[in-house]
Amino acid sequence: MSDLTFTPSDPYALEKELRHVQSLMKLEQQEDLEQFKIKNAKASIAERQQRGLTWYPVTISKEDIGFGGKLVLELERPAGQQGLHLFQVGKNASLFGNVPGRSATDRPTLSGVITSVRRNKLLLATSKEDLPDWALEGHKMGIDLTFDEVSYREMDYALGKVMGAYGDRLAELRDTILGAREARFREEKASDLFYPSPLNESQLAAVRHVMAAQDVAIIHGPPGTGKTTTLVQAILETIRRERRVLVCAPSNTAVDLLTEKLAERGVNVIRMGNPSRVSDLLLEHTLDAQVMNHNSYNEMRSMRQTADQYRETASKYVRNFGYEEQQHRRQLKEEARMLFQQADDLERYITEDLLESVQVITCTLVGASNRNIRHLTYETVFIDEAAQALEPGCWIPIAKANRVVLAGDHHQLPPTVKSEKAGALRETLFEKAIKRQPATARMLTVQYRMHEQIMQFSSDQFYDGQLEAYETVAHAGLDAYDLKFAPDLPVEFLDTAGFGFQEITIPESRSTANPEEADLLLKRLAQLLEPYDPADHEDDPLSIGVIAPYRAQINYLKDAIEENDELSGFMLHRQLSVGTVDSFQGQERDIIAITLTRSNNHGEIGFLSDIRRMNVGMTRARRKLLLVGDSSTLSAHPFFKAMIEYVESIGGYRTAWELQD
């Protein structure tokens, strides 16, 4: 047995660690709730609709009595409002009345839980026995999603389950992932792989490694190395051997992408929850769509329609009718109730039938606890973007697994943590596993995105110099895109040291800007784009990303670009976008221009010191990386000192004086 990186001498070490994670999660929940209240108190109904948090207007199309005598409302929104939304079963929501003269914070509300969502209708199980007066007064009404306690509740429940596991498979997985038990592997065989594939050797090695893992395997995918392609291949190989697997990710976008890729390869896949991107292919693979295509769907629909008719007829009777009418009314209501019950039972049968024959179920981490699949277990659970997922979220699907495959890159952006006190949550389960159990990981080493000079600094700093650029991109700078750009430098650093471009701090937002540095970046960008003729590249327009670490700098850049004759057209035609590093995660552009913003006499660089952000920013560039900053401020940090030295070594260093000349 090899020595493990992490060998806790304290038998309760893992339990203490998980209890600490649980306490951090509580702090994060409190902070998240506070921010939710502040953010939504200021948002208009239209803004909330756009974010998918509100349906407005809605009408009450039916009233029913549910469990405990509480009122259940069917709410309907206009048919034309089929935009994306975040409403789903199990989420908390509240019906509100848009009463004239009442402010947003003073609107009357009726809270409840969503029990069904179908196209433009949803059921809200309320906390009251009667409809409040304001709901009967003819005011326009809407429904808001309220703070998402469900995710926190499920994460807390999963952590409790993991901590309490003893002598079972979950206890073994917990101990293996967290480094207290050695991971086991079968012998890797090339002949094990069935699917013919265009994978390179490092990708094939990762797939073989996944197939050999008995407990946990990690696919470590640096930028541009084809992590998703490799993961899909590993899933295809796995479903040849196993009846059904679960594939998760923390974000809807990542789940959607994997669902599409698997569907394109002919896999029988069901997407749980709401897809974030509406495409026919995705919608076709949702559980709702598959239920509608089932042989028994029409029978179920017919039952519900008949039940509706019975209930409607029963509601026409009034109390002062005679005994026979009352009996008939009671009988109709009872028959309606029984038909609804039979329709619900049939829907459960259809759902179970579909899930029984499916090869892959895809969902978010919290979606793994969806009521339709809550009871299922899996031989293998795959978690993509695991290095961007909060640890408690990962335990939700892992608790249902016999074997776990994690994919991601802990040298890119960590998960978003809103509470400063809970900052330690940024260390993910992926990061713990790859550090404590390095033998579980295989890194992908060939990247297909960027020029080798853009790649090399990141490769040296984060990936032990192991990355290599594929031949088609290794020398593909702007001059390879269009000879009018020749000669060009793939990486360029414009140094503003000695220019007196001082940063400005905006106290209200605690944000930082450097207008003069921003102007210099835009001047160089406009100069760079001068030879570009859109007519020559109608099929392959140039894409440009401008990145700044601070919101104040981004706002300045956006305003300045709008007023810039050379650049505003690129913005108008959506060839140029401006944002933080986070907004570019998972994306790429032909040109990336980064203003580092910080310039002061104390060598303070704030959260630029989280060098993972810089890794993500720089590796979005395919053909050209333009960096602008003050070397005297930045060089106080060893990473930026090394970066400037690297750019000098490849001939890409220039001072702002050269541009002024």
Secondary structure, 3 states (H helix, E strand, C coil): CCCCCCCCCCCCHHHHHHHHHHHHHHHHHHHHHHHHHHHHHHCCHHHHHHCCCEEEEEEEEEEEECHHHCEEEEEECCCCCCCCCCCCCCCEEEEEECCCCCCHHHCCEEEEEEEEEECCEEEEEECCCCCCHHHHCCCCEEEEECCCHHHHHHHHHHHHHHHHCCCCHHHHHHHHHCCCCCCCECCCCHHHCCCCCCCCHHHHHHHHHHHHECCEEEEECCCCCCHHHHHHHHHHHHHHHCCCEEEEECCHHHHHHHHHHHHHCCCCEEECCCCCCCCHHHHHCEHHHHHHCCCCHHHHHHHHHHHHHHHHHHHHCCCCCCHHHHHHHHHHHHHHHHHHHHHHHHHHHHHHHHHHHCCEEEEECHHHHCCCCCCCCEEEEEECCHHHCCHHHHHHHHCCEEEEEEEECCCCCCCCCCCHHHHHHHCCHHHHHHHHCHHHEEECCEECCCCHHHHHHHHHHHCCCCCEECHHHHCCCHHHHCHHHCCCCCEEEEECCCCCCCCEEECCCCEEECHHHHHHHHHHHHHHHCCCCHHHHCCCCCCEEEECCCHHHHHHHHHHHHCCHHHHHHHHCCCEEEECHHHHCCCCEEEEEEECCCCCCCCCCHHHHCHHHHHHHHCCEEEEEEEEECHHHHCCCHHHHHHHHHHHHCCCEEEHHHHHC
